[in-house]
């Protein structure tokens, strides 16, 4: 299967799973837990890097859910 088709199928699967009432609740919870709209700064750079990794994950998921 071509990579473009694989990506389209993946996006479709994310949308099918997360564009339901339960899926939207999960996405909202992930946005809260993954510092989507929260202050990430911490004096400890390791904590900051960890939080940035979490935020990167929710940004990836939200990008897949875009039309």
N, CA, C and O atoms as a DFTB+ gen file, in Angstrom:
268 C
 N C O
     1  1       0.855      -1.184       0.000
     2  2       0.000       0.000       0.000
     3  2       0.897       1.243       0.000
     4  3       1.926       1.284       0.674
     5  1       0.501       2.207      -0.737
     6  2       1.233       3.455      -0.855
     7  2       1.161       4.251       0.445
     8  3       0.147       4.221       1.142
     9  1       2.230       4.956       0.766
    10  2       2.312       5.715       2.023
    11  2       1.179       6.743       2.149
    12  3       0.623       6.915       3.234
    13  1       0.843       7.411       1.074
    14  2      -0.239       8.404       1.121
    15  2      -1.568       7.740       1.504
    16  3      -2.350       8.304       2.270
    17  1      -1.814       6.555       0.974
    18  2      -3.043       5.840       1.300
    19  2      -3.022       5.377       2.756
    20  3      -4.044       5.423       3.440
    21  1      -1.859       4.932       3.226
    22  2      -1.726       4.515       4.628
    23  2      -2.033       5.678       5.568
    24  3      -2.719       5.503       6.575
    25  1      -1.526       6.861       5.236
    26  2      -1.783       8.042       6.067
    27  2      -3.260       8.411       6.036
    28  3      -3.836       8.750       7.069
    29  1      -3.877       8.346       4.862
    30  2      -5.313       8.636       4.761
    31  2      -6.120       7.650       5.597
    32  3      -7.048       8.044       6.303
    33  1      -5.770       6.372       5.518
    34  2      -6.469       5.349       6.301
    35  2      -6.287       5.598       7.799
    36  3      -7.232       5.453       8.574
    37  1      -5.085       5.968       8.198
    38  2      -4.821       6.260       9.611
    39  2      -5.663       7.437      10.082
    40  3      -6.287       7.377      11.142
    41  1      -5.679       8.511       9.290
    42  2      -6.499       9.676       9.640
    43  2      -7.967       9.299       9.747
    44  3      -8.652       9.726      10.676
    45  1      -8.452       8.505       8.807
    46  2      -9.850       8.060       8.840
    47  2     -10.138       7.250      10.104
    48  3     -11.202       7.392      10.707
    49  1      -9.197       6.409      10.501
    50  2      -9.378       5.608      11.714
    51  2      -9.392       6.474      12.968
    52  3     -10.200       6.248      13.868
    53  1      -8.507       7.457      13.031
    54  2      -8.512       8.383      14.170
    55  2      -9.852       9.108      14.237
    56  3     -10.448       9.230      15.307
    57  1     -10.319       9.586      13.091
    58  2     -11.596      10.310      13.061
    59  2     -12.758       9.414      13.476
    60  3     -13.636       9.832      14.231
    61  1     -12.757       8.186      12.981
    62  2     -13.837       7.258      13.335
    63  2     -13.840       6.970      14.831
    64  3     -14.901       6.865      15.446
    65  1     -12.668       6.844      15.405
    66  2     -12.565       6.512      16.830
    67  2     -12.818       7.710      17.731
    68  3     -13.388       7.563      18.813
    69  1     -12.404       8.886      17.300
    70  2     -12.421      10.029      18.210
    71  2     -13.493      11.072      17.902
    72  3     -13.668      12.006      18.685
    73  1     -14.205      10.947      16.804
    74  2     -15.289      11.884      16.498
    75  2     -16.642      11.334      16.955
    76  3     -17.655      11.475      16.270
    77  1     -16.625      10.715      18.110
    78  2     -17.832      10.230      18.772
    79  2     -17.917      10.977      20.100
    80  3     -16.931      11.589      20.510
    81  1     -19.041      10.948      20.774
    82  2     -19.097      11.613      22.084
    83  2     -18.011      11.099      23.046
    84  3     -17.365      11.892      23.731
    85  1     -17.814       9.788      23.094
    86  2     -16.787       9.236      23.980
    87  2     -15.393       9.647      23.510
    88  3     -14.537       9.987      24.326
    89  1     -15.167       9.618      22.204
    90  2     -13.874      10.013      21.658
    91  2     -13.558      11.465      21.921
    92  3     -12.417      11.812      22.225
    93  1     -14.566      12.321      21.805
    94  2     -14.361      13.751      22.085
    95  2     -14.025      13.973      23.548
    96  3     -13.234      14.857      23.877
    97  1     -14.620      13.180      24.432
    98  2     -14.294      13.272      25.849
    99  2     -12.839      12.863      26.083
   100  3     -12.139      13.480      26.886
   101  1     -12.393      11.837      25.390
   102  2     -11.004      11.385      25.501
   103  2     -10.056      12.479      24.999
   104  3      -9.052      12.781      25.645
   105  1     -10.378      13.065      23.851
   106  2      -9.524      14.119      23.297
   107  2      -9.458      15.299      24.262
   108  3      -8.380      15.849      24.487
   109  1     -10.588      15.694      24.833
   110  2     -10.584      16.796      25.795
   111  2      -9.732      16.469      27.015
   112  3      -9.015      17.331      27.521
   113  1      -9.808      15.240      27.486
   114  2      -8.981      14.825      28.617
   115  2      -7.497      14.871      28.242
   116  3      -6.670      15.341      29.024
   117  1      -7.168      14.385      27.054
   118  2      -5.769      14.431      26.611
   119  2      -5.277      15.871      26.476
   120  3      -4.132      16.172      26.812
   121  1      -6.134      16.750      25.989
   122  2      -5.739      18.151      25.873
   123  2      -5.417      18.733      27.247
   124  3      -4.482      19.521      27.388
   125  1      -6.183      18.347      28.247
   126  2      -5.936      18.817      29.616
   127  2      -4.640      18.229      30.165
   128  3      -3.829      18.944      30.754
   129  1      -4.451      16.938      29.973
   130  2      -3.290      16.251      30.549
   131  2      -1.988      16.537      29.804
   132  3      -0.901      16.390      30.362
   133  1      -2.105      16.941      28.554
   134  2      -0.917      17.091      27.698
   135  2      -0.512      18.547      27.484
   136  3       0.184      18.865      26.520
   137  1      -0.945      19.423      28.375
   138  2      -0.496      20.815      28.358
   139  2      -0.819      21.519      27.041
   140  3      -0.037      22.342      26.564
   141  1      -1.968      21.195      26.457
   142  2      -2.343      21.835      25.196
   143  2      -2.542      23.337      25.379
   144  3      -2.058      24.126      24.568
   145  1      -3.241      23.735      26.421
   146  2      -3.521      25.155      26.637
   147  2      -3.039      25.620      28.007
   148  3      -3.505      26.637      28.522
   149  1      -2.106      24.874      28.595
   150  2      -1.601      25.230      29.916
   151  2      -0.163      25.708      29.811
   152  3       0.549      25.427      28.847
   153  1       0.226      26.428      30.822
   154  2       1.617      26.866      30.933
   155  2       2.495      25.640      31.149
   156  3       2.228      24.837      32.044
   157  1       3.528      25.492      30.346
   158  2       4.398      24.319      30.440
   159  2       5.673      24.596      31.219
   160  3       6.345      23.656      31.643
   161  1       6.023      25.853      31.416
   162  2       7.330      26.180      31.970
   163  2       7.559      25.545      33.337
   164  3       6.655      25.472      34.169
   165  1       8.774      25.094      33.541
   166  2       9.231      24.584      34.826
   167  2      10.716      24.890      34.918
   168  3      11.419      24.849      33.908
   169  1      11.203      25.195      36.112
   170  2      12.627      25.485      36.292
   171  2      13.495      24.276      35.955
   172  3      14.653      24.427      35.564
   173  1      12.942      23.093      36.105
   174  2      13.673      21.868      35.796
   175  2      13.525      21.583      34.304
   176  3      12.417      21.319      33.838
   177  1      14.620      21.630      33.548
   178  2      14.494      21.414      32.103
   179  2      13.964      20.024      31.751
   180  3      13.305      19.868      30.724
   181  1      14.233      19.019      32.573
   182  2      13.726      17.678      32.280
   183  2      12.204      17.641      32.350
   184  3      11.561      16.973      31.541
   185  1      11.631      18.350      33.306
   186  2      10.166      18.433      33.413
   187  2       9.610      19.165      32.199
   188  3       8.601      18.759      31.622
   189  1      10.275      20.238      31.822
   190  2       9.844      21.008      30.652
   191  2       9.883      20.148      29.394
   192  3       8.944      20.194      28.599
   193  1      10.929      19.375      29.192
   194  2      11.040      18.512      28.014
   195  2       9.958      17.432      28.026
   196  3       9.384      17.103      26.987
   197  1       9.689      16.887      29.207
   198  2       8.645      15.873      29.341
   199  2       7.290      16.456      28.950
   200  3       6.528      15.837      28.208
   201  1       7.003      17.641      29.453
   202  2       5.726      18.284      29.133
   203  2       5.631      18.613      27.648
   204  3       4.563      18.478      27.051
   205  1       6.729      19.040      27.052
   206  2       6.721      19.348      25.620
   207  2       6.455      18.081      24.806
   208  3       5.777      18.134      23.780
   209  1       6.985      16.947      25.259
   210  2       6.709      15.680      24.583
   211  2       5.238      15.320      24.642
   212  3       4.667      14.853      23.656
   213  1       4.627      15.533      25.787
   214  2       3.188      15.283      25.913
   215  2       2.404      16.198      24.982
   216  3       1.482      15.760      24.294
   217  1       2.782      17.469      24.968
   218  2       2.082      18.438      24.132
   219  2       2.231      18.077      22.653
   220  3       1.284      18.221      21.881
   221  1       3.404      17.616      22.263
   222  2       3.632      17.225      20.884
   223  2       2.689      16.093      20.477
   224  3       2.208      16.058      19.344
   225  1       2.429      15.176      21.395
   226  2       1.526      14.061      21.100
   227  2       0.103      14.543      20.829
   228  3      -0.516      14.108      19.858
   229  1      -0.425      15.431      21.667
   230  2      -1.794      15.896      21.436
   231  2      -1.866      16.738      20.162
   232  3      -2.878      16.707      19.462
   233  1      -0.818      17.483      19.853
   234  2      -0.796      18.231      18.596
   235  2      -0.819      17.284      17.394
   236  3      -1.476      17.565      16.391
   237  1      -0.107      16.172      17.497
   238  2      -0.113      15.157      16.444
   239  2      -1.525      14.606      16.250
   240  3      -2.009      14.496      15.123
   241  1      -2.173      14.262      17.352
   242  2      -3.525      13.703      17.270
   243  2      -4.497      14.719      16.691
   244  3      -5.300      14.381      15.820
   245  1      -4.435      15.956      17.161
   246  2      -5.337      16.985      16.651
   247  2      -5.092      17.237      15.163
   248  3      -6.030      17.501      14.411
   249  1      -3.838      17.154      14.747
   250  2      -3.524      17.323      13.323
   251  2      -4.162      16.213      12.487
   252  3      -4.672      16.473      11.397
   253  1      -4.137      14.993      12.989
   254  2      -4.770      13.886      12.259
   255  2      -6.277      14.052      12.165
   256  3      -6.896      13.579      11.212
   257  1      -6.871      14.716      13.142
   258  2      -8.315      14.899      13.154
   259  2      -8.778      16.046      12.248
   260  3      -9.971      16.186      11.980
   261  1      -7.834      16.860      11.781
   262  2      -8.181      17.964      10.879
   263  2      -8.646      17.397       9.547
   264  3      -8.195      16.336       9.117
   265  1      -9.558      18.122       8.900
   266  2     -10.033      17.689       7.567
   267  2      -9.010      17.956       6.507
   268  3      -9.242      17.656       5.336
